[in-house]
Amino acid sequence: MFSLAYSTYGFSPILNFEIPQAEDMNDLLQKAQTMYHCSLDGDLVEDTYLKIACLRMEEGMTISLT
C-alpha cells in the first residue's frame, strides 16, 4: 500500500492540518517557510477540490497542509 510517509525521505510522523478554504495556501506556505524555517517536501499537489503541501521542519518532522 502506498503511503506518503514512505514516499518522503525519513520516516517521521506526519501531522496533518486542514486549512479553511478562506485561507490562501501560498500565503501559508510562505509564512511557514519564513517563520518556522520549513522547506517544501515535494511539489504542491492540486486538483479541482484539494491542495496538499508537505513541509519538512528543521527538526525533521513532516507536516501536511490540506
Buried (B, 14 or more C-beta within 10 A) or exposed (E): EEEBEEEBEEEBEBEEEEEEEEEEBEEBBEEBEEEEEBEEBBEEEEEEEEBBBBBBBEEEBBBBBE
